[in-house]
Amino acid sequence: MLNTEVKAINRHRWISEAAYYRAEARGFESGKELNDWLEAEIEYAKMLIALYSSILEEDEAMTILSLQQLAGFIGIQNPESMLSEIELVRAIQDATEHSPCFRSEINMTCEEVECKWRTECRKMISVWY
């Protein structure tokens, strides 16, 4: 429990500082505070995804547990209740406003050139077929 609280504080602190610097960069113009915060949240999630991806490339696969941990770190509620890779990847992609990579048809593949999920999605598509 304490470890989760510490991670939540670190997450909040990182996001609040990033939102502050976004506001500073635009001259603290009023009325855009929520946008600064939301963009900082997405930036935080993308940073964690990049970190997890680089670590997991060495291990060659993401597990359900590692995806649940990542989902929890970026603020997805009750990730432990999600028990499939597809469900977890989609939830993480939705949280970061990422176009879903995994499609149900073989001709519908990832549209992003630098997609961090490309390898995992290809594995899921292979298993699906």
MMTF fields as JSON, N, C-alpha, C and O atoms, coordinates in Angstrom:
{
  "mmtfVersion": "1.0.0",
  "mmtfProducer": "UNKNOWN",
  "numBonds": 515,
  "numAtoms": 516,
  "numGroups": 129,
  "numChains": 1,
  "numModels": 1,
  "chainsPerModel": [1],
  "groupsPerChain": [129],
  "chainIdList": ["A"],
  "bondAtomList": [4, 2, 8, 6, 12, 10, 16, 14, 20, 18, 24, 22, 28, 26, 32, 30, 36, 34, 40, 38, 44, 42, 48, 46, 52, 50, 56, 54, 60, 58, 64, 62, 68, 66, 72, 70, 76, 74, 80, 78, 84, 82, 88, 86, 92, 90, 96, 94, 100, 98, 104, 102, 108, 106, 112, 110, 116, 114, 120, 118, 124, 122, 128, 126, 132, 130, 136, 134, 140, 138, 144, 142, 148, 146, 152, 150, 156, 154, 160, 158, 164, 162, 168, 166, 172, 170, 176, 174, 180, 178, 184, 182, 188, 186, 192, 190, 196, 194, 200, 198, 204, 202, 208, 206, 212, 210, 216, 214, 220, 218, 224, 222, 228, 226, 232, 230, 236, 234, 240, 238, 244, 242, 248, 246, 252, 250, 256, 254, 260, 258, 264, 262, 268, 266, 272, 270, 276, 274, 280, 278, 284, 282, 288, 286, 292, 290, 296, 294, 300, 298, 304, 302, 308, 306, 312, 310, 316, 314, 320, 318, 324, 322, 328, 326, 332, 330, 336, 334, 340, 338, 344, 342, 348, 346, 352, 350, 356, 354, 360, 358, 364, 362, 368, 366, 372, 370, 376, 374, 380, 378, 384, 382, 388, 386, 392, 390, 396, 394, 400, 398, 404, 402, 408, 406, 412, 410, 416, 414, 420, 418, 424, 422, 428, 426, 432, 430, 436, 434, 440, 438, 444, 442, 448, 446, 452, 450, 456, 454, 460, 458, 464, 462, 468, 466, 472, 470, 476, 474, 480, 478, 484, 482, 488, 486, 492, 490, 496, 494, 500, 498, 504, 502, 508, 506, 512, 510],
  "bondOrderList": [1, 1, 1, 1, 1, 1, 1, 1, 1, 1, 1, 1, 1, 1, 1, 1, 1, 1, 1, 1, 1, 1, 1, 1, 1, 1, 1, 1, 1, 1, 1, 1, 1, 1, 1, 1, 1, 1, 1, 1, 1, 1, 1, 1, 1, 1, 1, 1, 1, 1, 1, 1, 1, 1, 1, 1, 1, 1, 1, 1, 1, 1, 1, 1, 1, 1, 1, 1, 1, 1, 1, 1, 1, 1, 1, 1, 1, 1, 1, 1, 1, 1, 1, 1, 1, 1, 1, 1, 1, 1, 1, 1, 1, 1, 1, 1, 1, 1, 1, 1, 1, 1, 1, 1, 1, 1, 1, 1, 1, 1, 1, 1, 1, 1, 1, 1, 1, 1, 1, 1, 1, 1, 1, 1, 1, 1, 1, 1],
  "groupList": [{"groupName": "MET", "atomNameList": ["N", "CA", "C", "O"], "elementList": ["N", "C", "C", "O"], "formalChargeList": [0, 0, 0, 0], "bondAtomList": [1, 0, 2, 1, 3, 2], "bondOrderList": [1, 1, 2], "singleLetterCode": "M", "chemCompType": "L-PEPTIDE LINKING"}, {"groupName": "LEU", "atomNameList": ["N", "CA", "C", "O"], "elementList": ["N", "C", "C", "O"], "formalChargeList": [0, 0, 0, 0], "bondAtomList": [1, 0, 2, 1, 3, 2], "bondOrderList": [1, 1, 2], "singleLetterCode": "L", "chemCompType": "L-PEPTIDE LINKING"}, {"groupName": "ASN", "atomNameList": ["N", "CA", "C", "O"], "elementList": ["N", "C", "C", "O"], "formalChargeList": [0, 0, 0, 0], "bondAtomList": [1, 0, 2, 1, 3, 2], "bondOrderList": [1, 1, 2], "singleLetterCode": "N", "chemCompType": "L-PEPTIDE LINKING"}, {"groupName": "THR", "atomNameList": ["N", "CA", "C", "O"], "elementList": ["N", "C", "C", "O"], "formalChargeList": [0, 0, 0, 0], "bondAtomList": [1, 0, 2, 1, 3, 2], "bondOrderList": [1, 1, 2], "singleLetterCode": "T", "chemCompType": "L-PEPTIDE LINKING"}, {"groupName": "GLU", "atomNameList": ["N", "CA", "C", "O"], "elementList": ["N", "C", "C", "O"], "formalChargeList": [0, 0, 0, 0], "bondAtomList": [1, 0, 2, 1, 3, 2], "bondOrderList": [1, 1, 2], "singleLetterCode": "E", "chemCompType": "L-PEPTIDE LINKING"}, {"groupName": "VAL", "atomNameList": ["N", "CA", "C", "O"], "elementList": ["N", "C", "C", "O"], "formalChargeList": [0, 0, 0, 0], "bondAtomList": [1, 0, 2, 1, 3, 2], "bondOrderList": [1, 1, 2], "singleLetterCode": "V", "chemCompType": "L-PEPTIDE LINKING"}, {"groupName": "LYS", "atomNameList": ["N", "CA", "C", "O"], "elementList": ["N", "C", "C", "O"], "formalChargeList": [0, 0, 0, 0], "bondAtomList": [1, 0, 2, 1, 3, 2], "bondOrderList": [1, 1, 2], "singleLetterCode": "K", "chemCompType": "L-PEPTIDE LINKING"}, {"groupName": "ALA", "atomNameList": ["N", "CA", "C", "O"], "elementList": ["N", "C", "C", "O"], "formalChargeList": [0, 0, 0, 0], "bondAtomList": [1, 0, 2, 1, 3, 2], "bondOrderList": [1, 1, 2], "singleLetterCode": "A", "chemCompType": "L-PEPTIDE LINKING"}, {"groupName": "ILE", "atomNameList": ["N", "CA", "C", "O"], "elementList": ["N", "C", "C", "O"], "formalChargeList": [0, 0, 0, 0], "bondAtomList": [1, 0, 2, 1, 3, 2], "bondOrderList": [1, 1, 2], "singleLetterCode": "I", "chemCompType": "L-PEPTIDE LINKING"}, {"groupName": "ARG", "atomNameList": ["N", "CA", "C", "O"], "elementList": ["N", "C", "C", "O"], "formalChargeList": [0, 0, 0, 0], "bondAtomList": [1, 0, 2, 1, 3, 2], "bondOrderList": [1, 1, 2], "singleLetterCode": "R", "chemCompType": "L-PEPTIDE LINKING"}, {"groupName": "HIS", "atomNameList": ["N", "CA", "C", "O"], "elementList": ["N", "C", "C", "O"], "formalChargeList": [0, 0, 0, 0], "bondAtomList": [1, 0, 2, 1, 3, 2], "bondOrderList": [1, 1, 2], "singleLetterCode": "H", "chemCompType": "L-PEPTIDE LINKING"}, {"groupName": "TRP", "atomNameList": ["N", "CA", "C", "O"], "elementList": ["N", "C", "C", "O"], "formalChargeList": [0, 0, 0, 0], "bondAtomList": [1, 0, 2, 1, 3, 2], "bondOrderList": [1, 1, 2], "singleLetterCode": "W", "chemCompType": "L-PEPTIDE LINKING"}, {"groupName": "SER", "atomNameList": ["N", "CA", "C", "O"], "elementList": ["N", "C", "C", "O"], "formalChargeList": [0, 0, 0, 0], "bondAtomList": [1, 0, 2, 1, 3, 2], "bondOrderList": [1, 1, 2], "singleLetterCode": "S", "chemCompType": "L-PEPTIDE LINKING"}, {"groupName": "TYR", "atomNameList": ["N", "CA", "C", "O"], "elementList": ["N", "C", "C", "O"], "formalChargeList": [0, 0, 0, 0], "bondAtomList": [1, 0, 2, 1, 3, 2], "bondOrderList": [1, 1, 2], "singleLetterCode": "Y", "chemCompType": "L-PEPTIDE LINKING"}, {"groupName": "GLY", "atomNameList": ["N", "CA", "C", "O"], "elementList": ["N", "C", "C", "O"], "formalChargeList": [0, 0, 0, 0], "bondAtomList": [1, 0, 2, 1, 3, 2], "bondOrderList": [1, 1, 2], "singleLetterCode": "G", "chemCompType": "PEPTIDE LINKING"}, {"groupName": "PHE", "atomNameList": ["N", "CA", "C", "O"], "elementList": ["N", "C", "C", "O"], "formalChargeList": [0, 0, 0, 0], "bondAtomList": [1, 0, 2, 1, 3, 2], "bondOrderList": [1, 1, 2], "singleLetterCode": "F", "chemCompType": "L-PEPTIDE LINKING"}, {"groupName": "ASP", "atomNameList": ["N", "CA", "C", "O"], "elementList": ["N", "C", "C", "O"], "formalChargeList": [0, 0, 0, 0], "bondAtomList": [1, 0, 2, 1, 3, 2], "bondOrderList": [1, 1, 2], "singleLetterCode": "D", "chemCompType": "L-PEPTIDE LINKING"}, {"groupName": "GLN", "atomNameList": ["N", "CA", "C", "O"], "elementList": ["N", "C", "C", "O"], "formalChargeList": [0, 0, 0, 0], "bondAtomList": [1, 0, 2, 1, 3, 2], "bondOrderList": [1, 1, 2], "singleLetterCode": "Q", "chemCompType": "L-PEPTIDE LINKING"}, {"groupName": "PRO", "atomNameList": ["N", "CA", "C", "O"], "elementList": ["N", "C", "C", "O"], "formalChargeList": [0, 0, 0, 0], "bondAtomList": [1, 0, 2, 1, 3, 2], "bondOrderList": [1, 1, 2], "singleLetterCode": "P", "chemCompType": "L-PEPTIDE LINKING"}, {"groupName": "CYS", "atomNameList": ["N", "CA", "C", "O"], "elementList": ["N", "C", "C", "O"], "formalChargeList": [0, 0, 0, 0], "bondAtomList": [1, 0, 2, 1, 3, 2], "bondOrderList": [1, 1, 2], "singleLetterCode": "C", "chemCompType": "L-PEPTIDE LINKING"}],
  "groupTypeList": [0, 1, 2, 3, 4, 5, 6, 7, 8, 2, 9, 10, 9, 11, 8, 12, 4, 7, 7, 13, 13, 9, 7, 4, 7, 9, 14, 15, 4, 12, 14, 6, 4, 1, 2, 16, 11, 1, 4, 7, 4, 8, 4, 13, 7, 6, 0, 1, 8, 7, 1, 13, 12, 12, 8, 1, 4, 4, 16, 4, 7, 0, 3, 8, 1, 12, 1, 17, 17, 1, 7, 14, 15, 8, 14, 8, 17, 2, 18, 4, 12, 0, 1, 12, 4, 8, 4, 1, 5, 9, 7, 8, 17, 16, 7, 3, 4, 10, 12, 18, 19, 15, 9, 12, 4, 8, 2, 0, 3, 19, 4, 4, 5, 4, 19, 6, 11, 9, 3, 4, 19, 9, 6, 0, 8, 12, 5, 11, 13],
  "groupIdList": [1, 2, 3, 4, 5, 6, 7, 8, 9, 10, 11, 12, 13, 14, 15, 16, 17, 18, 19, 20, 21, 22, 23, 24, 25, 26, 27, 28, 29, 30, 31, 32, 33, 34, 35, 36, 37, 38, 39, 40, 41, 42, 43, 44, 45, 46, 47, 48, 49, 50, 51, 52, 53, 54, 55, 56, 57, 58, 59, 60, 61, 62, 63, 64, 65, 66, 67, 68, 69, 70, 71, 72, 73, 74, 75, 76, 77, 78, 79, 80, 81, 82, 83, 84, 85, 86, 87, 88, 89, 90, 91, 92, 93, 94, 95, 96, 97, 98, 99, 100, 101, 102, 103, 104, 105, 106, 107, 108, 109, 110, 111, 112, 113, 114, 115, 116, 117, 118, 119, 120, 121, 122, 123, 124, 125, 126, 127, 128, 129],
  "secStructList": [7, 2, 2, 2, 2, 2, 2, 2, 2, 2, 2, 2, 2, 2, 2, 2, 2, 2, 2, 2, 2, 2, 2, 2, 2, 6, 6, 6, 7, 6, 6, 7, 2, 2, 2, 2, 2, 2, 2, 2, 2, 2, 2, 2, 2, 2, 2, 2, 2, 2, 2, 2, 2, 2, 2, 2, 2, 2, 2, 6, 7, 7, 7, 2, 2, 2, 2, 2, 2, 2, 2, 2, 2, 6, 6, 7, 1, 7, 4, 4, 4, 7, 7, 1, 2, 2, 2, 2, 2, 2, 2, 2, 2, 2, 2, 6, 6, 7, 7, 7, 7, 7, 7, 1, 1, 6, 6, 7, 7, 7, 7, 7, 6, 6, 7, 6, 6, 2, 2, 2, 2, 2, 2, 2, 2, 2, 2, 2, 7],
  "xCoordList": [0.825, 0.0, 0.866, 0.633, 1.856, 2.733, 3.458, 3.579, 3.944, 4.642, 3.742, 4.201, 2.471, 1.505, 1.294, 1.21, 1.208, 1.016, 2.213, 2.048, 3.421, 4.637, 4.655, 4.987, 4.302, 4.26, 3.225, 3.454, 2.085, 1.048, 1.538, 1.252, 2.27, 2.817, 3.838, 3.819, 4.73, 5.727, 5.058, 5.479, 4.017, 3.269, 2.656, 2.783, 1.996, 1.352, 2.379, 2.142, 3.503, 4.539, 5.094, 5.259, 5.377, 5.912, 4.924, 5.297, 3.657, 2.626, 2.441, 2.327, 2.411, 2.205, 3.371, 3.161, 4.597, 5.745, 5.715, 6.004, 5.369, 5.285, 4.185, 4.368, 3.051, 1.958, 2.395, 2.061, 3.135, 3.645, 4.536, 4.385, 5.466, 6.38, 5.651, 6.059, 4.574, 3.76, 3.104, 3.085, 2.573, 1.928, 2.947, 2.665, 4.112, 5.173, 5.555, 5.759, 5.649, 6.047, 5.039, 5.404, 3.776, 2.766, 2.434, 1.418, 3.281, 3.123, 2.016, 1.471, 1.673, 0.642, -0.704, -1.439, -1.013, -2.296, -3.424, -3.419, -4.365, -5.462, -6.414, -6.596, -7.017, -8.041, -7.54, -8.337, -6.248, -5.704, -5.04, -4.286, -5.325, -4.691, -5.045, -4.184, -6.317, -6.752, -6.069, -5.641, -5.961, -5.257, -3.799, -3.26, -3.152, -1.76, -1.654, -0.752, -2.577, -2.56, -2.799, -2.065, -3.81, -4.144, -3.013, -2.698, -2.415, -1.287, -0.09, 0.635, 0.118, 1.209, 0.941, 1.873, -0.312, -0.653, -0.334, 0.234, -0.701, -0.432, 1.074, 1.573, 1.784, 3.238, 3.877, 4.803, 3.382, 3.881, 3.647, 4.54, 2.445, 2.114, 2.992, 3.48, 3.195, 4.034, 5.48, 6.153, 5.954, 7.305, 7.432, 8.413, 6.435, 6.468, 6.392, 7.075, 5.567, 5.457, 6.799, 7.228, 7.456, 8.769, 9.773, 10.566, 9.738, 10.637, 10.353, 11.271, 9.084, 8.706, 9.079, 9.593, 8.825, 9.135, 10.616, 10.998, 11.45, 12.891, 13.369, 14.25, 12.802, 13.168, 12.689, 13.42, 11.466, 10.878, 11.424, 11.299, 12.024, 12.663, 13.76, 13.999, 14.428, 15.478, 14.888, 15.509, 13.69, 13.034, 12.255, 11.823, 12.073, 11.429, 9.914, 9.317, 9.269, 7.798, 7.241, 7.847, 6.079, 5.343, 4.445, 3.858, 4.352, 3.459, 2.204, 2.157, 1.201, -0.027, 0.32, -0.18, 1.168, 1.551, 2.259, 1.962, 3.19, 3.904, 2.967, 3.102, 2.017, 1.033, 0.1, -0.273, -0.275, -1.111, -0.366, -0.952, 0.918, 1.719, 1.801, 1.599, 2.094, 2.173, 0.847, 0.816, -0.251, -1.585, -1.839, -2.363, -1.473, -1.641, -0.793, -1.258, 0.45, 1.348, 0.852, 1.084, 0.17, -0.285, -1.682, -2.227, -2.27, -3.518, -4.78, -5.878, -4.666, -5.847, -6.386, -5.639, -7.674, -8.301, -8.473, -8.892, -8.154, -8.334, -7.724, -8.415, -6.467, -5.868, -5.755, -5.673, -5.75, -5.647, -6.88, -6.832, -7.973, -9.179, -9.14, -9.969, -8.186, -8.031, -7.082, -5.938, -7.561, -6.787, -6.295, -5.759, -6.468, -5.942, -5.014, -5.19, -4.021, -3.083, -3.806, -3.518, -4.743, -5.46, -6.208, -6.144, -6.911, -7.671, -6.748, -7.063, -5.621, -4.673, -4.024, -3.933, -3.578, -2.946, -3.936, -3.586, -5.167, -6.184, -6.448, -6.579, -6.525, -6.763, -5.604, -5.818, -4.395, -3.215, -3.204, -2.929, -3.503, -3.541, -4.63, -4.41, -5.793, -6.87, -6.449, -6.726, -5.779, -5.358, -4.338, -4.219, -3.613, -2.593, -3.013, -2.197, -4.309, -4.854, -4.076, -3.847, -3.682, -2.946, -3.943, -4.823, -3.819, -4.705, -4.483, -3.34, -5.546, -5.372, -4.62, -4.965, -3.603, -2.801, -3.459, -3.54, -3.919, -4.446, -5.798, -6.728, -5.9, -7.135, -7.553, -6.743, -8.782, -9.276, -9.104, -9.487, -8.532, -8.306, -6.827, -6.17, -6.323, -4.891, -4.414, -3.271, -5.259, -4.839, -4.909, -4.56, -5.349, -5.416, -4.298, -4.447, -3.197, -2.044, -1.782, -2.492, -0.775, -0.409, -0.162, 0.526, -0.728, -0.611, 0.551, 0.915, 1.123, 2.192, 3.552, 3.77, 4.456, 5.771, 6.602, 7.271, 6.571, 7.383, 6.551, 6.666, 5.73, 4.828, 5.581, 6.289, 5.427, 6.061, 5.387, 5.951, 4.19, 3.424, 3.538, 2.989, 4.229, 4.261, 4.582, 3.865, 5.619, 6.016, 4.932, 4.58, 4.403, 3.358, 2.105, 1.492, 1.723, 0.522, 0.703, -0.218, 1.868, 2.115, 2.032, 1.512, 2.547, 2.445, 0.986, 0.573, 0.202, -1.209, -1.977, -2.847, -1.651, -2.306, -1.949, -2.813, -0.696, -0.284, -1.029, -1.492, -1.148, -1.883, -3.339, -3.948, -3.913, -5.314, -5.583, -6.596, -4.658, -4.851, -4.461, -4.557],
  "yCoordList": [-1.198, 0.0, 1.259, 2.176, 1.301, 2.463, 2.681, 3.815, 1.593, 1.688, 2.3, 3.118, 1.914, 2.463, 3.948, 4.736, 4.331, 5.747, 6.58, 7.687, 6.06, 6.771, 6.948, 8.028, 5.9, 5.996, 7.016, 7.75, 7.068, 8.042, 9.461, 10.36, 9.668, 10.992, 11.383, 12.508, 10.456, 10.741, 11.059, 11.975, 10.302, 10.539, 11.94, 12.703, 12.263, 13.564, 14.687, 15.701, 14.509, 15.546, 15.75, 16.886, 14.66, 14.761, 15.493, 16.403, 15.089, 15.696, 17.171, 18.005, 17.501, 18.898, 19.772, 20.904, 19.254, 20.034, 20.196, 21.275, 19.136, 19.224, 20.2, 20.973, 20.174, 21.1, 22.542, 23.449, 22.748, 24.082, 24.6, 25.738, 23.758, 24.19, 24.431, 25.284, 23.684, 23.936, 25.32, 26.095, 25.605, 26.909, 28.037, 29.08, 27.816, 28.823, 29.088, 30.236, 28.043, 28.184, 29.003, 29.631, 29.0, 29.781, 31.072, 31.705, 31.467, 32.745, 32.764, 33.828, 31.621, 31.484, 32.063, 32.627, 31.918, 32.38, 31.66, 30.435, 32.418, 31.886, 31.026, 31.256, 30.035, 29.215, 27.951, 27.199, 27.701, 26.526, 25.557, 24.668, 25.74, 24.93, 23.45, 22.583, 23.17, 21.781, 21.106, 19.957, 21.799, 21.254, 20.968, 19.943, 21.875, 21.656, 20.372, 19.563, 20.197, 19.026, 17.747, 16.769, 17.757, 16.56, 16.182, 15.002, 17.162, 16.891, 16.357, 15.49, 16.866, 16.363, 14.923, 14.123, 14.58, 13.193, 12.249, 11.176, 12.655, 11.821, 11.703, 10.626, 12.796, 12.789, 11.834, 11.097, 11.849, 10.957, 9.495, 8.656, 9.207, 7.835, 7.379, 6.249, 8.238, 7.88, 7.645, 6.761, 8.433, 8.244, 6.872, 6.161, 6.5, 5.19, 4.053, 3.039, 4.224, 3.195, 3.015, 1.887, 4.111, 4.026, 3.328, 2.504, 3.658, 3.024, 1.53, 0.714, 1.172, -0.241, -0.978, -2.095, -0.36, -1.003, -1.298, -2.382, -0.346, -0.568, -1.646, -2.435, -1.686, -2.734, -4.093, -5.081, -4.134, -5.404, -5.929, -7.121, -5.071, -5.55, -6.541, -7.49, -6.315, -7.232, -8.571, -9.617, -8.537, -9.76, -10.444, -11.587, -9.752, -10.249, -10.381, -10.77, -10.085, -10.173, -9.429, -9.383, -8.853, -8.264, -9.361, -10.146, -9.398, -10.36, -9.638, -8.408, -10.402, -9.809, -8.976, -7.862, -9.507, -8.793, -7.48, -6.457, -7.495, -6.247, -5.225, -4.028, -5.674, -4.756, -4.209, -3.036, -5.049, -4.58, -3.532, -2.528, -3.759, -2.79, -1.47, -0.404, -1.539, -0.325, 0.415, 1.634, -0.313, 0.31, 1.01, 2.123, 0.37, 0.976, 2.225, 3.22, 2.185, 3.332, 4.545, 5.679, 4.319, 5.477, 5.922, 6.864, 5.244, 5.726, 5.001, 5.486, 3.863, 3.095, 2.403, 1.748, 2.549, 1.99, 0.471, -0.026, -0.251, -1.706, -2.503, -3.328, -2.283, -3.044, -4.535, -5.36, -4.871, -6.286, -7.085, -8.313, -6.401, -7.097, -7.391, -8.146, -6.8, -7.053, -8.229, -8.181, -9.283, -10.515, -10.916, -12.012, -10.052, -10.382, -9.276, -8.104, -9.674, -8.702, -7.658, -6.465, -8.12, -7.211, -6.15, -4.965, -6.571, -5.634, -4.62, -3.431, -5.079, -4.186, -3.215, -2.019, -3.726, -2.852, -1.802, -0.63, -2.216, -1.246, -0.184, 0.997, -0.597, 0.37, 1.366, 2.564, 0.864, 1.733, 2.674, 3.865, 2.141, 2.99, 4.052, 5.203, 3.685, 4.663, 5.759, 6.936, 5.369, 6.34, 7.332, 8.447, 6.937, 7.818, 8.408, 8.983, 8.258, 8.765, 8.248, 8.974, 6.996, 6.317, 5.552, 4.875, 5.65, 4.882, 3.397, 2.941, 2.645, 1.224, 0.511, 0.636, -0.225, -0.967, -2.284, -2.65, -2.98, -4.323, -4.219, -3.629, -4.789, -4.801, -6.253, -7.165, -6.464, -7.824, -8.334, -9.464, -7.514, -7.946, -7.812, -6.852, -8.772, -8.809, -7.592, -7.167, -7.023, -5.879, -4.564, -3.518, -4.595, -3.379, -3.434, -4.05, -2.797, -2.831, -1.452, -0.489, -1.381, -0.138, 0.972, 0.774, 2.134, 3.27, 4.193, 5.077, 3.988, 4.868, 4.26, 3.068, 5.068, 4.59, 4.196, 3.163, 4.985, 4.754, 4.197, 4.664, 3.221, 2.668, 1.785, 0.862, 2.07, 1.27, -0.085, -0.984, -0.24, -1.472, -2.414, -3.515, -2.011, -2.769, -4.252, -5.106, -4.574, -5.963, -6.737, -7.849, -6.143, -6.826, -7.042, -8.107, -6.045, -6.18, -7.272, -8.051, -7.334, -8.383, -9.768, -10.706, -9.89, -11.173, -11.53, -12.674, -10.528, -10.791, -11.159, -12.029, -10.493, -10.814, -12.228, -12.965, -12.619, -13.98, -15.009, -16.015, -14.765, -15.701, -15.739, -16.808, -14.574, -14.502, -15.323, -16.018, -15.244, -16.015, -17.456, -18.257],
  "zCoordList": [0.0, 0.0, 0.0, -0.787, 0.874, 0.958, -0.364, -0.828, -0.974, -2.248, -3.318, -4.116, -3.344, -4.294, -4.043, -4.986, -2.777, -2.434, -2.857, -3.369, -2.649, -3.046, -4.56, -5.049, -5.311, -6.768, -7.217, -8.178, -6.528, -6.863, -6.621, -7.412, -5.538, -5.236, -6.301, -6.798, -6.651, -7.679, -9.014, -9.721, -9.355, -10.589, -10.56, -11.517, -9.461, -9.318, -9.403, -10.06, -8.751, -8.758, -10.173, -10.619, -10.869, -12.231, -13.124, -13.864, -13.05, -13.895, -13.55, -14.448, -12.26, -11.876, -12.339, -12.775, -12.248, -12.72, -14.236, -14.754, -14.939, -16.409, -16.82, -17.761, -16.129, -16.433, -16.162, -16.924, -15.083, -14.769, -15.9, -16.343, -16.363, -17.42, -18.738, -19.525, -18.983, -20.169, -20.057, -21.013, -18.873, -18.642, -18.768, -19.356, -18.218, -18.293, -19.754, -20.147, -20.537, -21.945, -22.749, -23.743, -22.328, -23.046, -22.305, -22.59, -21.361, -20.672, -19.631, -19.338, -19.069, -18.03, -18.462, -17.651, -19.741, -20.254, -19.514, -19.394, -19.033, -18.235, -19.061, -20.257, -18.409, -19.03, -19.705, -20.267, -19.664, -20.335, -19.347, -19.745, -18.081, -17.049, -17.169, -17.022, -17.438, -17.564, -18.748, -18.64, -19.866, -21.026, -20.704, -21.12, -19.96, -19.557, -18.737, -18.949, -17.807, -16.927, -17.739, -17.59, -18.584, -19.361, -20.318, -20.473, -20.948, -21.843, -21.056, -21.543, -19.854, -19.012, -18.585, -18.507, -18.308, -17.959, -19.117, -18.915, -20.316, -21.493, -21.721, -22.046, -21.554, -21.705, -20.694, -21.031, -19.463, -18.411, -18.802, -18.673, -19.276, -19.669, -20.825, -20.823, -21.801, -22.948, -22.518, -23.048, -21.561, -21.053, -20.392, -20.614, -19.577, -18.922, -19.938, -19.795, -20.953, -21.995, -22.698, -22.941, -23.023, -23.673, -22.76, -23.216, -21.474, -20.512, -20.412, -20.493, -20.235, -20.153, -21.427, -21.374, -22.569, -23.845, -23.974, -24.416, -23.594, -23.713, -22.753, -23.094, -21.567, -20.6, -21.091, -21.023, -21.581, -21.982, -23.301, -23.584, -24.11, -25.337, -25.007, -25.753, -23.883, -23.454, -23.017, -23.207, -22.432, -21.974, -23.093, -22.94, -24.215, -25.421, -25.363, -26.366, -24.261, -24.233, -23.033, -21.962, -23.243, -22.136, -21.573, -22.318, -20.28, -19.647, -19.195, -19.171, -18.841, -18.297, -17.073, -16.916, -16.21, -14.986, -15.299, -14.682, -16.248, -16.568, -17.195, -16.938, -18.015, -18.586, -17.505, -17.543, -16.544, -15.434, -14.614, -14.209, -14.37, -13.612, -14.368, -13.787, -15.654, -16.466, -16.451, -16.282, -16.628, -16.61, -15.281, -15.254, -14.19, -12.866, -12.7, -12.143, -13.178, -13.05, -13.818, -13.4, -14.94, -15.712, -15.305, -15.881, -14.309, -13.739, -14.164, -13.89, -14.82, -15.198, -13.956, -13.228, -13.72, -12.53, -12.651, -13.697, -11.596, -11.487, -12.636, -13.234, -12.957, -14.06, -13.751, -14.66, -12.466, -12.083, -12.504, -12.564, -12.792, -13.244, -14.746, -15.255, -15.444, -16.877, -17.04, -16.59, -17.682, -17.721, -19.108, -19.275, -20.102, -21.425, -21.902, -21.568, -22.69, -23.243, -24.083, -23.996, -24.892, -25.785, -24.992, -25.318, -23.96, -23.123, -22.465, -22.416, -21.964, -21.299, -22.284, -22.01, -23.422, -24.415, -24.895, -25.029, -25.152, -25.596, -24.525, -24.845, -23.263, -22.179, -22.081, -21.893, -22.21, -22.145, -23.344, -23.201, -24.524, -25.717, -25.604, -25.983, -25.091, -24.91, -23.943, -24.171, -22.861, -21.843, -22.392, -21.883, -23.413, -23.98, -25.32, -26.042, -25.646, -26.904, -28.111, -29.079, -28.034, -29.094, -29.951, -29.419, -31.256, -32.128, -31.859, -31.842, -31.651, -31.352, -32.472, -33.647, -32.092, -33.065, -33.422, -34.595, -32.427, -32.675, -33.336, -32.787, -34.505, -35.256, -35.47, -35.304, -35.83, -36.003, -37.427, -37.73, -38.304, -39.678, -40.013, -39.609, -40.744, -41.033, -41.819, -41.649, -42.674, -43.477, -42.715, -43.263, -41.471, -40.653, -39.62, -38.564, -39.926, -39.033, -38.452, -38.742, -37.648, -36.975, -37.988, -38.989, -37.716, -38.62, -38.253, -39.029, -37.086, -36.642, -36.962, -36.742, -37.475, -37.866, -36.646, -36.667, -35.605, -34.413, -33.266, -32.133, -33.545, -32.533, -31.55, -31.951, -30.266, -29.212, -29.046, -28.422, -29.597, -29.414, -30.607, -30.57, -31.648, -32.897, -32.685, -33.207, -31.949, -31.734, -31.003, -31.395, -29.936, -29.158, -29.989, -29.923, -30.766, -31.595, -32.639, -32.887, -33.246, -34.237, -33.6, -34.204, -32.379, -31.674, -31.413, -31.6, -30.975, -30.7, -31.967, -31.941, -33.078, -34.35, -34.769, -35.244, -34.604, -34.951, -34.139, -34.675, -32.85, -31.979, -32.383, -32.408, -32.703, -33.064, -34.316, -34.4, -35.31, -36.538, -36.337, -37.267]
}
